[in-house]
Amino acid sequence: MKRMMVRYKVKADRVAENERYVASVFEQLNREKPAGLRYATFKLDDGVSFVHIVSHEAADDGNVLNAMSAFNAFTAGIRDRCEEPPVATDLQEIGSYAFFGG
């Protein structure tokens, strides 16, 4: 199982665009319902910073998100939308309560 957090800051005039891309990812997720994936996106109080948290249970350590057209569209232009580029951090769970389900 792999858990990761990605944080970035978009340009103020690109927030709505970024939110549309994120919404498209969740629309595709809700249609396809990939097994073993838990995924959440949050916008921080500053209104321009975003945090994505993902947990996936692929046996080959692959990420099902990378096979999704909406996710690929989202990531294709992310660096152009950003004031601070995405930084991915692996997460090692110490404890949680009903956060990732199961």
C-alpha positions in Angstrom: 0.0 0.0 0.0 1.3 3.4 -0.9 0.1 6.7 0.6 1.2 10.1 -0.6 0.5 13.8 -0.2 1.0 16.3 -3.0 1.0 20.0 -2.3 1.2 23.0 -4.7 0.2 26.6 -5.1 -1.5 27.8 -8.3 -1.5 31.3 -9.7 -4.4 33.3 -8.4 -6.0 33.7 -11.8 -5.8 29.9 -12.4 -7.7 28.7 -9.3 -11.0 28.1 -11.0 -9.3 26.3 -13.9 -7.5 24.0 -11.5 -10.7 23.3 -9.6 -12.4 22.3 -12.9 -9.6 19.8 -13.7 -9.9 18.4 -10.2 -13.7 18.1 -10.5 -13.2 16.2 -13.8 -10.9 13.7 -12.1 -13.5 13.0 -9.4 -16.2 12.7 -12.0 -14.2 10.0 -13.8 -13.4 8.3 -10.5 -17.1 8.2 -9.5 -17.9 6.7 -12.9 -15.2 4.1 -13.0 -14.8 3.4 -9.3 -11.3 1.9 -9.4 -10.6 -0.7 -6.7 -8.0 -0.1 -4.0 -7.9 3.7 -4.5 -8.7 6.4 -2.0 -8.2 9.9 -3.1 -9.0 13.4 -1.7 -8.2 17.0 -2.7 -8.4 20.0 -0.4 -8.0 23.7 -1.0 -6.2 25.5 1.8 -7.3 28.7 3.5 -5.1 30.9 1.3 -7.4 30.0 -1.6 -4.5 29.1 -3.9 -2.8 26.1 -2.3 -4.0 22.6 -2.8 -3.3 19.3 -1.1 -4.0 15.9 -2.7 -3.9 12.8 -0.5 -3.9 9.4 -2.2 -3.8 5.8 -1.0 -3.6 2.9 -3.4 -3.2 -0.8 -3.0 -1.8 -1.9 -6.4 0.2 -5.0 -6.1 2.8 -3.7 -8.6 2.9 -0.3 -6.7 1.4 1.3 -9.8 -0.9 4.3 -9.5 -4.3 3.8 -11.2 -4.7 7.6 -11.5 -1.9 7.6 -14.1 -4.2 5.6 -16.4 -7.1 8.0 -16.2 -7.7 10.5 -19.0 -9.0 13.2 -16.6 -6.0 12.9 -14.4 -3.6 13.1 -17.3 -5.4 16.3 -18.5 -5.1 17.7 -15.0 -1.4 16.9 -14.7 -0.5 18.0 -18.3 -0.6 21.7 -17.6 -0.1 21.7 -13.8 3.3 23.4 -13.9 2.0 26.3 -16.0 -0.9 26.8 -13.6 1.4 26.8 -10.6 3.2 29.5 -8.7 4.8 26.8 -6.6 5.2 23.4 -8.3 3.8 20.2 -6.9 5.9 18.5 -4.2 5.1 14.8 -3.5 5.7 13.4 -0.1 5.4 9.7 0.8 3.3 9.2 3.9 4.0 6.6 6.6 0.9 6.0 8.7 1.4 6.1 12.4 -2.3 5.9 13.1 -5.7 6.9 11.7 -9.3 6.7 12.5 -11.7 6.0 9.6 -9.6 8.3 7.4 -9.0 5.9 4.6 -11.9 3.6 5.4 -11.6 -0.1 6.0 
